């Protein structure tokens, strides 16, 4: 069994409140969950209105499938025009870790 995680550090565009931030971040999280069946949530920078951190995790028995889904998730977030992807942290864990 393998676990893969991604953490995205995002800079948001023309956002002036936490309410506007939520209106940008929630659809991204929902699309990741719906399209790729991963666990995803806003995991950091909740008190800053122009920064966001989204974390996601996935479990798979096949490292190839796991890497493919994580790649697709990264491309989805990087392709969103309303956010700038500042950094991505990826971790893979196995039963033996």
N, C-alpha and C positions, 0 to 999 in steps of 0.2 A: 504494500500500500504506500502510495506517495501523496504528499501534500505540497501544493504549490501556493505561494502567496505573492501578491503584487501590492505595492504601495505607491500611489501617484501623488506627487506634490504639484498642485495646480495654482496658477495665477489666473484670476478671473478678470474679465474685461471691465466694462463700464458698469460696475456694481457699487451702489452707495449705501446699502443696508444689508443686515443679516437676512431679512425677508427676501430681497432680490437674490442673495447668494443661494438660499434654499431653493428658489425657483430654477436655478441653473444646475445645482448639484443633484437634487432629487431625481430629475429625469435621467441623468447619466447613470446613477446607481440602479434605478429601475430597469434601464435598458440592459445593463450588464447582467442583472439577475435574470431577466426574461430571456434574453438571447442566448446566454451561455450557461445558465443554471449554476452560477457561482454564488457564494455568499459574499455580499458587498455592502459597505456602509461608509458613511463619512466618519473618519477615525481621528481627525486632528484638525487643528486651527479653527475650531468652532466659534471662537470669539473674534476672529478676524474676518472682515467682510470681503476682502479681495484675495484671500488665500483659502485653499481647501486641500484636505488630504482625504483621498478615498483609498480604502483598503479592501482587498478581496482575497478569498481563499477557495481552493478547490481540492477535492480528494479524487484520486484515480489509481487504478491498478497498473496503468500503462504510462510510462514517462513520456513517450512520444505524443500520446493524446493530451496529456497534461501540458506539455510545452506548446502544442498547437493552440489549445484554448487560451493559454496565457498570452501568447503572441497576438491572437485575435482581439483579446480584451485590450491589450496595449494599443493596438492600431485603432480600435474604436475610440478610445479616450484621446489619443493623439490627433485624430481626425476631426474632433469637435471644434468648430470655429470660435465658439464663445469662451474657450479656455486655452491657456498656454501651458503646455506640459513642461514643467521645470526639471523634474527628475522622476525616475522610476526605480524602485528597489524590488528585486525578484529574489525569492528564496524557494529552494526545493528541499524537502525533507523526506526521509524514508523511514521505515520501521526500525532500521538499524541505528538511527541517530539518537 
